[in-house]
């Protein structure tokens, strides 16, 4: 497989940023000031130029293989949404290669069984992955709003349509079962962050922090794009500094 692109900025200890369904600029723009003290390494997952397109589909297992060699430098890793899945798989395969993990609103719905709101979130996500723009308008718009897409009541913006088409056919998040026990037992410092905009995601994040014996932080104000919320960057840097060993 062709290597994915990683664009670095700044100097200091490396922080590897792994985006989800939106690209790095949209997801991580607000953390740019950290480049004064850290090397910010922005991963571009397959299908997000300048990285190559996926050979078959968006797949968190392929993401994990792409991330594996990037862990050789033992970076801190910050991951968002779908990008958390590959990150956790890669970290579990080489737990000694990760300095810390910051995990933001991942679709690990299985962590909260028998919860109707979490089950609905899973169905919405899997439906959009399976059907793309052919998803019925009401569930499509509901999912896009949960995912932080900038949509109103009119036609979907071109960039949103592009994102839906890029995700179409991707591996369902319901198939992800990362080895959380390996990460927890390795003692990797973990911070789980969320944006207080969807009860189902809050419950998932609570359960993930419990499973990994991690810290928990909530930052409302920017929906799913939690990195843009007030206080996010400061909380992240505090966590990085505390665990930069």
Beta strands, then each sheet from edge to edge (+ up, - down):
strand 1: 5-10
strand 2: 14-18
strand 3: 39-44
strand 4: 76-80
strand 5: 100-104
strand 6: 189-194
strand 7: 215-218
sheet 1: 1+ 3- 2- 4- 5- 6- 7-
end
